[in-house]
Amino acid sequence: MTDRLKKAFSGGKVLATFLTCGDPDVETTERLALGAAEAGADLIELGVPFSDPIAESPIIMSANLRAMKSGTTVDDVFRTASRIRKKTDVPIVFVTYANVVFSRGVGTFVGRMASVGADALIVYDVPIEEKDEFALPCEREGVSFVSLAAHSTAERLKSIASRAKGFVQCASPFEIADVAETIKRIKAVSDVPCLIETGISDPAQTKRISELGDGIAVGDAIVGLIAKYGKDSVERVAALVKTLKSALRG
């Protein structure tokens, strides 16, 4: 885990904000990331546009299509991350799919991540059984390969938790009871931080969900604002981030 990630998880409940890079364009993505960081975001999750984001909600699927239509490439994502890193110490997490990483070569992709100051990688379609192909190159480069967890058997969650680095992200959709049980099983094995994915924007619900783990990762609520307001969404997203972070602080 990088020092930036350690610091993020040492200051109370964490708020991670998800952006699809290039939606509506890379310049706005940079402004959105910096605005979110200034408003209190603890992590910036930066989605790499992909043509078939099967694990995403319809809102984020549409963001991927808009980003690709705007011409955003993987190199654009790296360049955007580099510009963001030069202006903030908030951890940057790449979010993508296996084909995107394979197309560059896993070692090359992760090395480029490290060179632009990214802290962690989430690959949505890599099961625990195939994790090492990604996790080992990440370990060599000092990048955390983030494990994903869904409501599952105790044995599977034990395997995920025991091998997790950086943090675990609990994928949605979940019932609250399932979230609580999943995190309970993870924490029984490891003290690795657990973030809970959520699309909500209501502060009270945000606070309630965050109490189950170490923080939340907000996607749909932010991407929905970007879909509605485009290049004019920066201040609105920052205001939402500020509201949610205040709720997490209690």
C-alpha positions, 0 to 999 in steps of 0.5 A: 500500500502506498503512503498516500493510501495509508494516509487516506485510510488513517483519517476516518471514514473514506469517501472514494469518488468515481469518474469515467475518464473522458466523460465528457472530455479529459480536460473536464475529468481533470477538473472534476478530480481536482474539484472532488479532491478539494471538496474532501474526496479521499480517493479518486477512482478513474475509470478507463473507458471500455466498450463492454463494461459488463459489471457497471450500472447503466449510468456508468455504461453510458459514461463509457460510451460517451468517453469513447465517442469523445475519442478518449484512449488509454494513453489519455487516461495515463496522461490525465492521471499524471496531470492530476497527480501533479496537483494533488496527493489524493490517491488515484485508483485505476478501474478497468477490465482485463482486456484493456490491461492485456492489450498493453501487457500487464507489466507494461500497463502497471508500470505506466500506472506507477510512473504517473503516480497511480496507487491502486488497480481494480479489474472488475472481471478478474476472479480470485483464481486469476488474481496473481497474473495482475497482483504480482506485477502490481506488487513489483511496482508498488501498486495495490491490486484491489480485491473485489467482494460480493456476497458469497460463501465464507470460504470464498470471502476468506480466500479473498480477504487473506490475499487482499492488498490495499483495500477490498471493494465490496461490489454492489448491488447489495442488500444491507444485511448482505453488506454487513455479513460480507464485511464481517466475514472479511474482517474475521480474516484480515484487517484490510480496509473495506469500501462499499460501492454505492450509487446514492447521494442521500447523506443520511443513507451514506452515513448509514452504509459507511458505518458497515465498513471503512468508507464508501465508493460513490459512482452513479450519483456523481456520473449522473450529474456529469451526464446531466450537466457535462462540462458544467458539472464540476461545481455540482459534483464538488458540492455533492462530494462536500455534502457526502464527506460532511455526512461521513464525518458525522 
